[in-house]
């Protein structure tokens, strides 16, 4: 639990120091659902903090680089570090630390470019309980 607290504290410090517009969203992934808060996803480099909800509580920090930026679509690659509390329900005291390699699209097809649809996939390299692949979609709103 100490790891989860420290990672959460780091997340909120990272977001408060960011000098950019803020985005918020929900990502529904195959592994769990994330509530996200981050910097402006239209910047060339952006960051995001994710809190996993559902059966387990997890925290993930992700930084990404927009490889392709068009008016309505961004394609990004990223690197994330996460901490998941007992993902496999082993009921042990160990938290799962993992590395995520997300890649995805942010599509803004609406008149208001503040609201976008996120399509993302990521191989997950976990420390103790095996690697896996997650994919999903979500919605992101950028406060401008």
Backbone bond lengths (Angstrom), bond angles and torsions (degrees), N, CA, C in turn:
res aa  C-N    CA-C-N  psi(-1)  N-CA   C-N-CA  omega(-1)  CA-C   N-CA-C  phi
1 X - - - 1.440 - - 1.525 111.21 -
2 X 1.348 116.72 -28.85 1.464 119.68 177.33 1.519 110.49 -62.04
3 X 1.341 116.15 -40.01 1.461 120.07 179.47 1.523 110.39 -62.21
4 X 1.316 116.01 -43.09 1.458 120.71 179.81 1.524 111.11 -62.19
5 X 1.320 117.20 -42.07 1.461 121.68 178.41 1.529 110.79 -63.95
6 X 1.335 117.33 -46.01 1.466 120.50 -179.09 1.523 111.56 -65.09
7 X 1.327 116.88 -39.88 1.452 119.70 178.53 1.530 110.44 -66.97
8 X 1.325 117.66 -37.86 1.471 121.18 176.64 1.523 111.11 -64.21
9 X 1.322 116.57 -43.11 1.459 121.16 178.51 1.525 110.48 -62.22
10 X 1.320 116.91 -42.62 1.463 121.28 177.50 1.522 110.60 -61.88
11 X 1.318 116.54 -41.78 1.458 121.78 178.91 1.526 111.35 -58.26
12 X 1.309 117.23 -50.67 1.460 120.19 -177.70 1.527 111.94 -68.87
13 X 1.317 118.28 -31.58 1.463 121.22 174.78 1.520 110.04 -65.77
14 X 1.332 115.94 -45.14 1.459 121.86 179.27 1.525 110.71 -58.00
15 X 1.305 116.79 -46.61 1.462 120.76 -177.71 1.524 111.54 -68.73
16 X 1.323 117.26 -39.09 1.467 119.19 -178.56 1.524 112.27 -70.27
17 X 1.333 117.69 -26.84 1.457 120.50 178.92 1.525 112.96 -84.48
18 X 1.305 117.35 -15.77 1.458 120.94 -178.11 1.525 109.43 -67.19
19 X 1.327 115.94 129.35 1.460 120.56 179.90 1.519 108.46 -102.02
20 X 1.300 116.14 66.06 1.452 120.69 -177.62 1.518 109.32 -150.19
21 X 1.319 114.24 172.94 1.449 118.89 174.63 1.521 108.84 -67.62
22 X 1.296 116.67 153.33 1.461 121.23 -175.10 1.523 109.84 -105.27
23 X 1.323 115.10 142.46 1.457 120.99 174.42 1.521 108.89 -119.10
24 X 1.313 115.39 153.57 1.464 121.46 177.08 1.520 107.73 -139.91
25 X 1.320 115.76 148.21 1.451 117.75 -178.95 1.507 113.66 -167.24
26 X 1.321 113.41 -176.88 1.459 122.85 176.52 1.519 107.09 -133.12
27 X 1.341 116.52 128.31 1.461 122.54 176.07 1.518 108.56 -115.06
28 X 1.314 117.12 122.60 1.458 122.05 177.64 1.524 106.78 -100.64
29 X 1.317 115.82 101.30 1.460 122.29 -176.54 1.526 109.86 -101.67
30 X 1.318 116.36 166.29 1.461 120.23 178.60 1.523 112.01 -67.99
31 X 1.333 117.79 -24.12 1.464 120.68 -178.96 1.525 112.77 -91.22
32 X 1.326 117.93 -37.41 1.460 122.62 177.91 1.523 109.18 -171.23
33 X 1.315 116.44 173.60 1.458 122.28 177.92 1.521 108.64 -100.67
34 X 1.343 115.95 135.04 1.461 121.58 -178.91 1.522 110.36 -114.33
35 X 1.316 116.28 138.73 1.459 123.13 165.98 1.521 104.89 -98.23
36 X 1.334 117.43 129.94 1.462 120.75 -171.77 1.523 111.85 -120.90
37 X 1.323 114.74 147.05 1.463 123.09 171.03 1.520 105.80 -138.54
38 X 1.330 116.41 132.33 1.454 118.15 -176.91 1.508 113.01 -157.62
39 X 1.316 114.15 -174.56 1.456 121.46 177.06 1.524 108.79 -83.20
40 X 1.315 117.41 -179.18 1.457 122.82 -177.61 1.530 110.03 -63.26
41 X 1.332 118.91 117.28 1.462 121.02 -178.32 1.524 113.58 -72.67
42 X 1.330 117.96 -4.73 1.457 120.50 176.04 1.526 112.64 -89.54
43 X 1.333 117.61 -6.49 1.465 120.31 173.22 1.523 108.86 -70.15
44 X 1.322 116.35 155.82 1.468 119.71 178.50 1.531 110.69 -59.72
45 X 1.331 116.90 -42.22 1.463 122.60 175.87 1.525 107.12 -120.14
46 X 1.317 116.75 130.08 1.463 120.27 -179.88 1.522 110.03 -139.61
47 X 1.312 115.72 162.17 1.457 121.61 -179.45 1.508 111.04 -128.92
48 X 1.329 113.98 160.02 1.455 119.15 -177.38 1.519 109.93 -152.12
49 X 1.304 116.20 140.85 1.455 122.50 171.93 1.513 108.24 -109.73
50 X 1.332 115.91 137.91 1.459 120.51 -176.63 1.519 109.78 -127.25
51 X 1.302 115.60 137.32 1.460 121.08 174.88 1.521 106.75 -116.01
52 X 1.329 115.58 118.28 1.456 121.08 179.84 1.516 110.82 -77.94
53 X 1.318 115.57 136.69 1.456 120.80 -180.00 1.520 109.13 -118.42
54 X 1.278 116.70 176.43 1.457 120.71 179.88 1.512 110.11 108.09
55 X 1.321 116.45 -142.75 1.458 121.06 -178.09 1.512 113.54 -65.07
56 X 1.312 117.11 -35.61 1.458 122.19 -179.58 1.518 108.96 -119.25
57 X 1.317 116.16 152.61 1.459 120.57 176.50 1.515 107.20 -105.19
58 X 1.307 116.48 130.91 1.451 120.95 179.36 1.514 110.58 -138.95
59 X 1.315 115.26 162.54 1.460 122.02 178.12 1.520 107.45 -132.00
60 X 1.326 116.19 138.05 1.461 120.71 179.02 1.525 109.13 -138.79
61 X 1.314 116.63 135.91 1.461 123.20 172.06 1.516 107.33 -109.30
62 X 1.335 116.42 132.02 1.450 120.23 -176.28 1.521 109.69 -134.86
63 X 1.317 116.25 133.90 1.450 122.53 171.22 1.513 107.77 -115.65
64 X 1.331 117.56 143.90 1.461 119.78 -176.43 1.522 110.80 -142.57
65 X 1.324 114.15 160.11 1.460 123.34 -179.75 1.524 107.74 -125.26
66 X 1.333 116.90 124.40 1.463 121.41 177.02 1.521 109.25 -77.41
67 X 1.315 116.38 109.10 1.466 121.52 179.86 1.521 110.30 -78.02
68 X 1.316 116.44 -43.18 1.462 121.82 178.72 1.522 107.85 -122.46
69 X 1.326 116.12 126.83 1.464 121.55 177.90 1.520 109.12 -126.73
70 X 1.309 115.56 113.16 1.458 122.61 175.21 1.524 107.82 -116.60
71 X 1.314 116.45 178.32 1.461 120.33 -179.01 1.527 112.02 -62.00
72 X 1.337 116.95 -40.97 1.464 121.12 -175.57 1.524 114.66 -110.12
73 X 1.339 118.53 -6.72 1.468 120.91 -173.48 1.524 110.45 -142.78
74 X 1.333 115.67 135.63 1.468 122.64 169.32 1.522 107.92 -121.10
75 X 1.334 116.83 135.70 1.465 121.66 172.55 1.519 107.12 -112.26
76 X 1.328 117.25 126.96 1.462 120.76 -174.62 1.524 112.10 -129.67
77 X 1.325 113.99 155.76 1.465 123.79 170.52 1.514 106.98 -123.81
78 X 1.321 116.62 144.45 1.455 118.62 -176.64 1.513 113.82 -144.87
79 X 1.317 113.29 179.86 1.461 122.72 176.72 1.517 106.87 -140.09
80 X 1.321 115.76 130.36 1.456 119.66 -178.35 1.514 111.87 -131.04
81 X 1.308 115.08 152.07 1.459 122.44 175.06 1.520 106.63 -123.93
82 X 1.330 115.73 127.31 1.452 118.88 -175.06 1.505 113.79 -131.24
83 X 1.303 113.94 160.41 1.459 122.76 177.17 1.521 106.36 -134.98
84 X 1.319 115.83 119.36 1.454 121.45 -177.16 1.515 108.81 -119.24
85 X 1.299 116.81 129.98 1.460 121.62 -176.41 1.523 110.18 -85.28
86 X 1.341 117.08 100.61 1.468 123.56 172.35 1.521 112.38 59.56
87 X 1.323 116.89 56.51 1.459 121.98 -177.30 1.524 113.30 -58.71
88 X 1.322 117.66 -35.51 1.461 120.88 -176.21 1.521 113.34 -97.66
89 X 1.308 117.87 13.59 1.469 122.96 176.18 1.524 112.64 56.61
90 X 1.332 116.34 40.97 1.462 120.68 178.64 1.521 111.71 -79.72
91 X 1.313 116.95 -12.92 1.463 123.11 -178.66 1.524 111.46 57.75
92 X 1.320 115.94 35.02 1.458 119.46 173.58 1.521 108.15 -101.53
93 X 1.297 116.45 177.68 1.460 120.22 -177.73 1.520 112.75 -91.91
94 X 1.316 117.79 2.59 1.457 121.46 -177.09 1.523 110.64 -88.63
95 X 1.314 115.51 136.98 1.453 121.33 172.59 1.521 107.87 -93.85
96 X 1.321 116.56 149.88 1.455 121.85 178.47 1.520 109.39 -90.71
97 X 1.322 116.63 120.93 1.460 121.99 174.42 1.520 106.70 -98.79
98 X 1.322 116.57 136.40 1.459 119.01 -178.57 1.523 110.88 -143.68
99 X 1.331 114.15 160.99 1.461 122.93 173.93 1.522 106.84 -113.66
100 X 1.321 116.52 131.61 1.461 122.33 178.25 1.526 108.61 -111.63
101 X 1.320 116.01 142.62 1.464 122.61 176.68 1.533 108.52 -120.91
102 X 1.344 117.14 72.34 1.464 120.07 -174.02 1.528 113.20 -75.01
103 X 1.319 114.73 145.71 1.460 122.02 169.31 1.519 106.50 -138.70
104 X 1.332 115.33 142.50 1.456 116.04 -175.36 1.510 114.70 -169.22
105 X 1.309 113.66 -179.65 1.456 123.43 178.76 1.521 109.22 -121.47
106 X 1.315 115.56 139.17 1.461 122.05 168.17 1.520 105.81 -114.77
107 X 1.324 116.25 113.16 1.462 122.46 -177.26 1.523 108.04 -109.68
108 X 1.346 116.35 128.78 1.469 121.23 178.50 1.532 109.04 -118.66
109 X 1.337 117.37 78.07 1.468 120.45 -175.07 1.526 114.42 -83.73
110 X 1.315 117.20 -2.48 1.462 120.75 -174.93 1.523 110.47 -90.37
111 X 1.343 116.36 164.07 1.464 120.49 177.65 1.518 110.94 -59.11
112 X 1.312 116.38 -41.48 1.459 120.74 176.16 1.525 108.26 -83.63
113 X 1.313 117.55 118.66 1.469 121.70 -179.23 1.524 111.52 -78.37
114 X 1.332 117.42 4.46 1.463 120.33 177.64 1.523 111.93 -75.56
115 X 1.332 117.91 -30.09 1.458 122.28 -176.15 1.519 110.02 -103.02
116 X 1.331 116.61 129.65 1.452 120.73 -178.98 1.513 112.83 -137.21
117 X 1.321 114.94 159.76 1.456 123.71 175.58 1.524 107.94 -102.19
118 X 1.330 117.14 129.96 1.461 122.63 -178.97 1.522 108.79 -107.60
119 X 1.325 116.71 128.85 1.463 123.50 171.98 1.517 106.20 -119.26
120 X 1.334 117.62 120.16 1.467 120.01 -172.59 1.521 111.39 -141.97
121 X 1.318 115.17 146.77 1.464 122.85 172.92 1.521 107.75 -137.38
122 X 1.332 116.22 155.03 1.465 119.39 -178.62 1.522 111.01 -159.98
123 X 1.335 116.48 128.74 1.464 117.63 165.41 1.527 108.05 -72.98
124 X 1.325 116.79 140.10 1.458 122.79 -179.15 1.521 108.12 -115.76
125 X 1.324 116.09 124.81 1.461 122.49 178.38 1.521 107.20 -105.16
126 X 1.334 116.51 102.18 1.463 122.00 -174.71 1.522 110.30 -97.43
127 X 1.326 116.35 153.44 1.464 120.21 -175.16 1.524 113.61 -78.47
128 X 1.307 119.29 -47.57 1.461 120.32 -172.08 1.521 115.14 -110.04
129 X 1.306 118.09 -34.35 1.458 119.61 -166.82 1.522 114.12 -111.63
130 X 1.293 118.91 23.20 1.450 121.21 172.95 1.513 114.59 94.10
131 X 1.317 114.31 150.42 1.449 122.44 179.08 1.529 109.09 -82.04
132 X 1.323 115.63 157.32 1.455 120.39 177.32 1.521 109.10 -156.02
133 X 1.313 116.80 174.01 1.456 123.55 -179.77 1.525 107.65 -122.51
134 X 1.326 116.18 132.40 1.460 119.29 177.84 1.524 109.40 -122.73
135 X 1.311 115.85 153.52 1.462 121.88 178.03 1.521 107.97 -151.51
136 X 1.315 115.35 157.48 1.451 118.21 178.64 1.515 112.34 175.92
137 X 1.313 114.58 -166.78 1.456 121.53 -179.50 1.521 108.66 -139.99
138 X 1.313 115.04 169.09 1.453 119.03 178.94 1.514 111.15 -169.79
139 X 1.319 114.38 -175.42 1.454 122.05 178.04 1.516 108.94 -126.90
140 X 1.324 115.56 142.02 1.462 120.70 -179.51 1.522 108.51 -133.61
141 X 1.335 115.63 134.94 1.459 121.56 176.64 1.518 108.21 -118.98
142 X 1.337 116.68 127.85 1.461 121.89 179.10 1.524 108.95 -104.37
143 X 1.322 115.49 123.02 1.464 121.52 178.93 1.524 108.34 -83.23
144 X 1.322 116.91 115.80 1.468 121.63 -177.05 1.507 109.91 -114.36
